[in-house]
Amino acid sequence: MSPSGPGPVVLASTSPRRAALLREAAVTFEAVSPPFDDSRVDLADTPPELATEALAYLKAASVAAERDAGIVIGSDTLLRVGGCAMGKAADAAAARVMLESLIGKTHEAVTGVALIDAASGQCEVFHDTTRVTILNLGNEDLDSYLDSEQWRGKAGGYNLAELADRWCFALEGDPTTVVGLPMERLSDALRRMTGSAPA
């Protein structure tokens, strides 16, 4: 999917998982690290839907402000567990607590997305939710995973794209929402913003 008119598509993220989703959807894009530092914003008491949308917008806006053209995509993912938001683990001990609280129980992965046309300021913001259950993860598998440090930088300490072939998951909704970019809705939004048809 190549944009025509508004300029290049820019992913305001250096996440390899989000980049892979865009490549799989045949989106031509550039990935950049957003100047916005999400640690400056306290959204602890904000519902995950609003928090992820706000963070996605702030990331996208920080990149769009430095450009004359292009469709900038920002995104953020949180988990909702028992009515509370769960973000990234600060250390291995916190990751263990998070994962042990998730195993065998259903939680929700909420990903907020913001698209900003850097030239016109046009903006579209949305979120998508997928219900996830991590099934039957043994202590040895959990210990090995924590030792690998793959939990770093991931909401709830895990990412579906990296673990789908090793862990057992039950999903209700779009799997790419759990990975970090809800591609079904994002593809539609990109078509509206760029005026392009899928490749």
C-alpha positions as CSV (number, residue, x, y, z in Angstrom):
1,M,0.0,0.0,0.0
2,S,1.8,3.2,-1.1
3,P,0.5,6.6,-0.2
4,S,-0.4,9.1,-2.9
5,G,-0.5,12.8,-2.0
6,P,0.1,13.3,1.7
7,G,3.7,12.0,1.6
8,P,5.4,9.0,3.2
9,V,4.0,6.9,6.0
10,V,6.0,7.3,9.2
11,L,5.9,4.9,12.1
12,A,6.5,6.7,15.3
13,S,8.1,3.6,16.9
14,T,11.2,1.5,16.6
15,S,9.3,-1.6,17.7
16,P,10.4,-4.4,15.3
17,R,7.0,-6.1,15.9
18,R,5.0,-3.1,14.7
19,A,7.4,-2.7,11.7
20,A,6.9,-6.3,10.8
21,L,3.1,-5.9,10.8
22,L,3.3,-2.9,8.4
23,R,5.7,-4.8,6.1
24,E,3.3,-7.8,6.1
25,A,0.5,-5.5,5.0
26,A,2.7,-4.1,2.2
27,V,2.8,-0.6,3.6
28,T,5.8,1.4,2.6
29,F,7.0,3.3,5.6
30,E,9.9,4.9,7.6
31,A,10.3,4.0,11.3
32,V,11.6,6.7,13.7
33,S,11.9,7.0,17.4
34,P,9.4,9.6,18.7
35,P,10.8,12.5,20.7
36,F,7.9,12.2,23.2
37,D,8.9,10.6,26.5
38,D,5.8,8.8,27.8
39,S,7.4,8.6,31.3
40,R,6.5,12.3,31.6
41,V,2.8,11.6,31.6
42,D,1.0,10.0,34.5
43,L,-2.1,8.2,33.3
44,A,-2.3,5.6,36.1
45,D,-5.9,6.4,36.8
46,T,-7.0,6.7,33.2
47,P,-9.0,3.9,31.5
48,P,-6.7,1.9,29.1
49,E,-8.8,3.0,26.1
50,L,-8.2,6.7,26.8
51,A,-4.6,6.2,28.0
52,T,-3.5,4.3,24.9
53,E,-5.2,6.8,22.6
54,A,-3.6,9.7,24.4
55,L,-0.1,8.2,24.4
56,A,-0.5,7.2,20.7
57,Y,-1.5,10.8,19.8
58,L,1.4,12.3,21.8
59,K,3.9,10.0,20.1
60,A,2.6,10.7,16.6
61,A,2.3,14.5,17.3
62,S,5.9,14.7,18.5
63,V,7.1,13.3,15.1
64,A,4.6,15.2,12.9
65,A,5.7,18.5,14.5
66,E,9.2,17.9,12.9
67,R,7.9,17.2,9.4
68,D,6.3,19.1,6.6
69,A,4.5,16.1,5.1
70,G,3.6,12.5,5.7
71,I,1.1,10.3,7.6
72,V,2.5,9.6,11.1
73,I,1.4,6.6,13.0
74,G,1.7,6.5,16.8
75,S,0.5,3.6,18.9
76,D,0.6,2.3,22.5
77,T,-0.6,-0.9,24.1
78,L,-1.7,-1.6,27.7
79,L,-3.4,-4.6,29.3
80,R,-6.6,-4.4,31.3
81,V,-6.5,-6.9,34.1
82,G,-9.4,-7.0,36.6
83,G,-10.4,-3.5,35.7
84,C,-6.9,-2.0,36.1
85,A,-4.3,-1.1,33.5
86,M,-1.0,-3.0,33.3
87,G,2.0,-1.6,31.4
88,K,5.6,-2.6,31.1
89,A,7.6,-4.3,33.8
90,A,10.4,-2.4,35.4
91,D,12.5,-5.5,36.2
92,A,12.4,-9.3,36.1
93,A,10.6,-9.6,39.4
94,A,7.8,-7.3,38.3
95,A,7.6,-9.2,35.0
96,R,7.2,-12.5,37.0
97,V,4.4,-11.0,39.1
98,M,2.6,-9.7,36.0
99,L,2.9,-12.9,34.1
100,E,1.8,-15.1,37.0
101,S,-1.3,-12.9,37.4
102,L,-2.1,-13.5,33.7
103,I,-1.6,-17.2,33.3
104,G,-4.9,-19.1,33.1
105,K,-7.0,-15.9,33.3
106,T,-8.5,-13.8,30.6
107,H,-7.3,-10.2,30.2
108,E,-7.7,-7.6,27.5
109,A,-5.0,-6.1,25.3
110,V,-5.9,-2.5,24.4
111,T,-4.0,-0.7,21.6
112,G,-4.5,2.9,20.8
113,V,-3.6,4.3,17.4
114,A,-3.2,7.9,16.2
115,L,-2.7,8.9,12.5
116,I,-1.7,12.5,11.9
117,D,-1.2,14.2,8.4
118,A,1.8,16.3,9.1
119,A,0.9,18.8,6.3
120,S,-2.7,19.4,7.1
121,G,-3.0,18.4,10.7
122,Q,-5.8,16.0,10.0
123,C,-5.9,13.4,12.7
124,E,-7.7,10.1,13.4
125,V,-7.5,8.4,16.7
126,F,-9.0,5.0,17.7
127,H,-8.4,2.0,19.9
128,D,-9.0,-1.7,19.5
129,T,-9.4,-4.5,22.2
130,T,-8.7,-8.2,22.0
131,R,-9.4,-10.7,24.8
132,V,-6.4,-12.9,25.6
133,T,-5.9,-16.0,27.8
134,I,-2.4,-17.5,28.4
135,L,-2.9,-21.2,28.9
136,N,-0.9,-23.7,30.9
137,L,2.5,-22.1,31.2
138,G,4.8,-24.2,33.4
139,N,7.2,-22.9,36.0
140,E,10.3,-24.0,34.0
141,D,9.0,-22.3,30.8
142,L,8.3,-19.1,32.8
143,D,11.7,-19.1,34.4
144,S,13.4,-19.7,31.0
145,Y,11.5,-16.8,29.5
146,L,12.3,-14.4,32.3
147,D,16.0,-15.3,32.1
148,S,15.9,-14.5,28.4
149,E,14.9,-10.9,29.2
150,Q,12.4,-10.9,26.3
151,W,9.9,-9.4,28.7
152,R,11.6,-6.0,28.5
153,G,9.6,-3.2,26.9
154,K,6.3,-5.2,26.6
155,A,3.0,-4.6,28.2
156,G,2.4,-7.3,30.7
157,G,5.8,-8.7,30.0
158,Y,5.0,-10.6,26.8
159,N,4.3,-10.2,23.1
160,L,2.1,-12.5,21.1
161,A,4.2,-12.4,17.9
162,E,7.3,-13.7,19.7
163,L,5.6,-16.4,21.7
164,A,2.7,-17.7,19.6
165,D,4.7,-20.8,18.6
166,R,5.9,-21.6,22.1
167,W,3.0,-20.6,24.4
168,C,-0.6,-21.5,24.2
169,F,-3.0,-18.6,23.8
170,A,-6.8,-18.3,23.4
171,L,-7.8,-15.1,21.6
172,E,-11.1,-13.2,20.9
173,G,-10.4,-10.4,18.5
174,D,-7.7,-9.2,16.2
175,P,-4.3,-10.9,17.1
176,T,-2.4,-7.9,15.7
177,T,-4.0,-5.7,18.4
178,V,-2.1,-7.8,20.9
179,V,1.1,-7.4,19.0
180,G,0.8,-3.6,19.0
181,L,-0.9,-2.4,15.8
182,P,-4.6,-3.4,15.0
183,M,-4.0,-3.9,11.3
184,E,-7.6,-4.4,10.3
185,R,-8.6,-1.0,11.5
186,L,-5.3,0.7,10.7
187,S,-5.5,-0.4,7.1
188,D,-8.9,1.2,6.7
189,A,-7.7,4.4,8.4
190,L,-4.6,4.6,6.2
191,R,-6.8,4.2,3.1
192,R,-8.9,7.1,4.3
193,M,-5.9,9.3,5.1
194,T,-3.8,8.6,2.0
195,G,-6.6,7.9,-0.6
196,S,-4.7,4.7,-1.5
197,A,-6.1,1.2,-2.2
198,P,-4.4,-1.9,-0.8
199,A,-1.5,-3.2,-2.8
